Amino acid sequence: MAMNTTDYNLIAAMLFVVGIFTVTQAYGAQNSDPTSAEAWSAGNASGAGNFMSYCMPCHGDAGMGDGMLAESLDVQPRKLTDAKFMSSKSNEHLFKVIKKGGAAVGLTENMTPFEGQLSDEEIENLITYLRAEICKCEYKKN
């Protein structure tokens, strides 16, 4: 029996879903489930919601640089839990990295700009979330 394009598309979609489920299960065994309703309950207006939407795929749900896309990048995502490093970066610097992308501050282009997706207020909320929940640190001017 010959398979048509619809059959191939259905098989590809099923394999994709199984793959996502497998990755989520393996990843969730070590960390909280980033696909759970609880993880998304904060909404995109909050720093937590935007972190899960935009940062988690590369940086991981806990900011360890171990997101699902991390292995596919030529430069590994920053460990946002590194309080010493994060304390050395001002909120203005973090704002520019998030809004304009890594290349705007001499970092990798893997860190894409979110200027079109996030408002200034949403970026500020994201930085507040990073400081309070991910690195648990404040900027320390040298």
C-alpha positions as CSV (number, residue, x, y, z in Angstrom):
1,M,0.0,0.0,0.0
2,A,1.5,3.3,-1.0
3,M,1.5,6.2,1.4
4,N,0.4,9.7,0.3
5,T,1.6,13.1,1.6
6,T,-1.2,13.2,4.2
7,D,0.0,9.9,5.7
8,Y,3.6,11.2,5.9
9,N,2.4,14.4,7.5
10,L,0.4,12.5,10.1
11,I,3.3,10.2,10.9
12,A,5.7,13.2,11.2
13,A,3.2,15.0,13.5
14,M,2.9,11.9,15.7
15,L,6.6,11.4,15.9
16,F,7.0,15.1,16.8
17,V,4.4,14.8,19.6
18,V,6.1,11.6,20.9
19,G,9.5,13.4,20.8
20,I,8.2,16.4,22.7
21,F,6.5,14.2,25.3
22,T,9.7,12.2,25.7
23,V,11.9,15.2,26.1
24,T,9.4,16.8,28.5
25,Q,9.3,13.6,30.6
26,A,13.1,13.2,30.7
27,Y,13.6,16.9,31.5
28,G,10.7,17.0,34.0
29,A,12.3,14.1,35.9
30,Q,15.1,16.5,36.9
31,N,13.2,19.8,37.1
32,S,9.7,21.1,37.4
33,D,7.5,20.6,34.3
34,P,7.8,23.8,32.2
35,T,4.7,22.8,30.3
36,S,2.5,22.5,33.3
37,A,-0.5,24.9,33.9
38,E,1.2,26.1,37.1
39,A,4.3,27.2,35.1
40,W,2.2,29.3,32.8
41,S,-0.3,30.6,35.3
42,A,1.6,33.9,35.8
43,G,0.8,35.0,32.3
44,N,2.9,36.9,29.8
45,A,2.6,40.3,31.5
46,S,4.7,39.0,34.4
47,G,8.4,38.3,34.4
48,A,7.7,34.7,35.3
49,G,5.3,34.1,32.4
50,N,7.6,35.8,29.9
51,F,10.6,33.9,31.2
52,M,8.8,30.6,30.5
53,S,7.7,31.9,27.1
54,Y,10.9,33.4,25.8
55,C,13.9,32.4,27.9
56,M,13.2,28.9,29.1
57,P,13.7,27.2,25.7
58,C,17.4,28.1,25.8
59,H,18.2,29.0,29.4
60,G,16.0,26.3,31.0
61,D,13.2,26.6,33.4
62,A,15.5,27.3,36.3
63,G,18.0,29.5,34.3
64,M,20.8,26.9,34.3
65,G,21.5,27.3,30.6
66,D,20.1,23.8,30.0
67,G,17.0,24.5,28.0
68,M,15.7,22.2,25.3
69,L,17.4,24.2,22.5
70,A,20.7,24.7,24.3
71,E,22.4,21.7,22.8
72,S,21.7,22.9,19.3
73,L,23.4,26.3,19.8
74,D,27.0,26.9,18.9
75,V,27.4,29.1,22.1
76,Q,25.8,27.7,25.2
77,P,23.2,29.9,26.9
78,R,24.3,31.9,30.0
79,K,23.7,30.3,33.4
80,L,21.4,33.0,34.8
81,T,21.8,31.4,38.2
82,D,25.4,32.6,38.4
83,A,24.8,35.3,41.0
84,K,28.4,36.5,40.9
85,F,28.1,37.2,37.1
86,M,24.6,38.5,37.2
87,S,25.5,40.9,40.1
88,S,28.1,42.4,37.9
89,K,25.5,43.4,35.2
90,S,23.3,46.4,35.6
91,N,19.6,46.3,34.9
92,E,20.3,48.7,32.0
93,H,22.8,46.2,30.5
94,L,20.3,43.3,31.0
95,F,17.6,45.4,29.4
96,K,19.7,46.1,26.4
97,V,20.6,42.4,26.0
98,I,17.0,41.4,26.1
99,K,15.6,44.2,24.0
100,K,18.4,44.5,21.4
101,G,19.9,41.0,21.5
102,G,23.4,39.7,22.4
103,A,25.1,41.2,19.4
104,A,24.1,44.7,20.6
105,V,26.5,44.3,23.6
106,G,29.2,42.2,21.8
107,L,27.7,38.8,22.7
108,T,26.5,36.0,20.5
109,E,23.7,36.5,18.0
110,N,22.1,33.3,19.6
111,M,20.6,35.7,22.1
112,T,18.0,37.1,19.8
113,P,16.4,40.6,20.3
114,F,12.9,40.6,21.8
115,E,12.2,44.2,20.9
116,G,9.2,43.2,18.8
117,Q,7.8,40.7,21.3
118,L,8.2,42.4,24.6
119,S,7.3,45.9,25.8
120,D,9.7,47.9,27.9
121,E,7.5,47.2,30.9
122,E,7.6,43.5,30.2
123,I,11.4,43.5,29.9
124,E,11.6,45.3,33.2
125,N,9.3,42.8,34.8
126,L,11.5,40.0,33.4
127,I,14.6,41.6,34.9
128,T,12.9,41.8,38.3
129,Y,12.0,38.1,38.0
130,L,15.6,37.2,37.0
131,R,16.9,39.1,40.0
132,A,14.4,37.8,42.5
133,E,13.9,34.2,41.4
134,I,16.7,33.0,39.1
135,C,20.0,34.5,40.3
136,K,18.6,35.8,43.6
137,C,21.0,38.7,43.3
138,E,21.2,42.5,42.9
139,Y,23.5,44.6,40.8
140,K,26.7,45.4,42.7
141,K,28.5,48.3,41.1
142,N,32.3,47.9,41.3
